[in-house]
Amino acid sequence: MNNKFVRTVLGDISPEEMGVVDCHDHLIKNGGPEMSEHIDFLMIDIEAAKKELSLFVKAGGKTMVTMDPPNVGRDVSRMLEIANHFKGKAHIIMATGFHKAKFYDKYCSWLKTVDEDKIVEMMIAEIQEGMDIHSYNGPVVERVKAKAGIIKVGTSYGVIDPLEQKSIRIAAKTHIKTGCPILIHTQLGTMAYEVAIMLINLGVDASSIILSHLNKNPDKYYYKKICKLNVFIAFDGPDRVKYLPDSTLAENIKWLIDNGYQKQILLAMDAGRFYYQTSYSETKGFKTYGISYMLTHFVPLLKEIGVSQEQINDMLINNPQVALAFKKAK
């Protein structure tokens, strides 16, 4: 009997119930330190978010992993309103954990000052008891029934900051005690192999490690080196020609498939800015592609260059069932 499960905000489900999965995305971002980089990171329109998720579902999607950690954009109450609206139609997984070090005060943030094992307890509580509705933004903690189903950590461009090293250790300890999967924000696709090695050496199950943003570092031999660790790569961000054209991303994915790594690839949009989403853009009179682009445009391109439906099903359906499933706690 398969006793593995995926933890959505409305309860645990079997991995097979997820259907087509977007493994890294955003529907609501309620401000926070990301806004120091750009106002586009403010996304608090519930109706626009519902419409965006509807477009994803209409295109064939079923599950979305929203990767906003506490203190950095996560909004539990708004996300629960969206999840309840889509009950029976779509699944939402939410994150606990951390982002890159830039978003934390290096002298007085709780990530800096609180003992590592106490933060592990905070993360475990979010996964096993319920998320803090305030997302650990202050001294008051009020838990809801909805639980986090993935741990996020972040690394910086070309380095792993001491605060990030601490968050990696915390994520590893939390994974070992809960079995919860871990997704890593790698800045511009750097330090991916290095953080994966750190996590594995700390005892994390390789099949619970997901590396995001490698599409921004189009080095297919680096991808191959990473895949040899038996971890997952979430290729997100088609429709981002400022980094590279879709054709480069598609061809690199096909190269990995041709080299035997189709069971380690996940797909996502990571449309985490206002104008990356169709429905948010419409509120300002703009026309843009959105989250559904992954299914309506990028998947057809993969088929055009020779990726089979079976291989696409692995990336969108079968591989997420392994990567997002809770493993047995140690």
Secondary structure as UniProt FT lines:
FT   STRAND          6..8
FT   TURN            9..10
FT   STRAND          11..13
FT   HELIX           15..18
FT   STRAND          21..25
FT   HELIX           33..36
FT   HELIX           39..41
FT   HELIX           46..58
FT   TURN            59..60
FT   STRAND          63..66
FT   TURN            70..73
FT   HELIX           76..85
FT   TURN            86..89
FT   STRAND          91..97
FT   HELIX           101..103
FT   TURN            106..108
FT   HELIX           110..113
FT   HELIX           116..128
FT   TURN            133..136
FT   STRAND          150..155
FT   HELIX           162..178
FT   STRAND          182..186
FT   HELIX           187..189
FT   HELIX           192..201
FT   TURN            202..203
FT   HELIX           206..208
FT   STRAND          209..212
FT   HELIX           214..216
FT   HELIX           220..227
FT   TURN            228..230
FT   STRAND          232..235
FT   TURN            241..243
FT   HELIX           246..258
FT   TURN            259..260
FT   HELIX           262..264
FT   STRAND          265..267
FT   HELIX           274..276
FT   HELIX           278..282
FT   TURN            283..285
FT   TURN            291..292
FT   HELIX           294..298
FT   HELIX           299..304
FT   TURN            305..306
FT   HELIX           309..313
FT   HELIX           314..318
FT   HELIX           319..323
//
